[in-house]
Amino acid sequence: MLINCVLIANDVATKSLISKYVRQTDYLKLLKSCGSVNELEEILANNSIDLLLIDEQFIDSDVLKKLGEAQVIVIQSVEESAE
């Protein structure tokens, strides 16, 4: 069984790194790597997701209320952690 997941982060390096790891994991299917809440909302409207990988800066978004039973993993952007 594949776990459908979506990544949302605005840092290109973070999206690239996390996307690479997800693609290397046999049981994960990356539906989309989003850079904005609008992109994520489009994906949620048309797909069922099991796992959301979300940059901490998007946590306050109302999108989290629309996730249903999806699991959430909070990440920190590479750019933010370097500061």
VMD Tcl script that draws the C-alpha trace (Angstrom):
set ca {
  {0.00 0.00 0.00}
  {1.32 3.40 -1.00}
  {1.10 6.39 1.31}
  {0.04 9.45 -0.68}
  {1.92 12.47 0.54}
  {2.24 16.15 -0.22}
  {5.05 18.50 0.68}
  {4.61 22.22 1.30}
  {7.63 24.47 1.73}
  {8.69 27.68 0.05}
  {12.43 27.01 0.16}
  {13.65 25.38 -3.06}
  {16.49 23.50 -1.35}
  {14.12 22.03 1.23}
  {11.61 20.93 -1.40}
  {14.37 19.34 -3.46}
  {15.91 17.46 -0.53}
  {12.66 16.18 0.98}
  {11.25 15.26 -2.45}
  {14.37 13.23 -3.17}
  {14.02 11.24 0.07}
  {10.31 10.63 -0.48}
  {10.93 9.34 -4.03}
  {13.57 6.94 -2.66}
  {11.08 5.46 -0.19}
  {9.14 2.63 -1.82}
  {5.95 3.02 0.18}
  {5.61 6.81 -0.28}
  {4.07 8.46 -3.33}
  {4.71 12.19 -3.65}
  {1.61 13.70 -5.23}
  {2.94 17.26 -5.29}
  {5.65 19.49 -3.90}
  {3.88 22.80 -3.19}
  {5.29 26.24 -2.60}
  {2.08 27.92 -1.49}
  {-1.14 27.31 0.39}
  {-3.12 27.82 -2.82}
  {-1.29 24.93 -4.50}
  {-1.89 22.74 -1.47}
  {-5.61 23.58 -1.42}
  {-5.90 22.51 -5.07}
  {-4.28 19.16 -4.28}
  {-6.50 18.62 -1.24}
  {-9.62 19.39 -3.27}
  {-8.82 16.73 -5.87}
  {-6.88 14.06 -3.99}
  {-6.93 11.98 -0.85}
  {-3.69 12.35 1.06}
  {-2.34 10.26 3.92}
  {0.67 12.35 4.92}
  {1.46 16.05 4.81}
  {5.05 17.24 5.13}
  {4.65 20.88 6.09}
  {7.15 23.66 6.70}
  {6.58 25.17 10.12}
  {5.80 28.57 8.60}
  {2.55 27.16 7.15}
  {1.29 25.66 10.43}
  {-1.15 28.50 11.17}
  {-2.86 27.99 7.85}
  {-6.54 27.02 7.78}
  {-5.54 24.23 5.41}
  {-4.71 21.98 8.36}
  {-8.41 21.90 9.21}
  {-9.14 20.38 5.79}
  {-6.78 17.43 6.14}
  {-9.22 14.95 7.57}
  {-7.34 11.99 8.98}
  {-4.02 12.68 7.25}
  {-0.91 12.53 9.37}
  {1.31 15.61 9.59}
  {5.09 15.92 9.85}
  {6.42 19.41 10.54}
  {9.71 20.28 8.88}
  {12.03 23.26 9.03}
  {13.43 24.80 5.88}
  {17.13 24.46 5.18}
  {17.27 28.23 4.77}
  {15.65 28.85 8.19}
  {17.86 26.40 10.06}
  {21.03 28.01 8.68}
  {20.26 31.33 10.33}
}
mol new
graphics top color blue
foreach p $ca { graphics top sphere $p radius 0.5 }
foreach p [lrange $ca 0 end-1] q [lrange $ca 1 end] { graphics top cylinder $p $q radius 0.2 }
display resetview
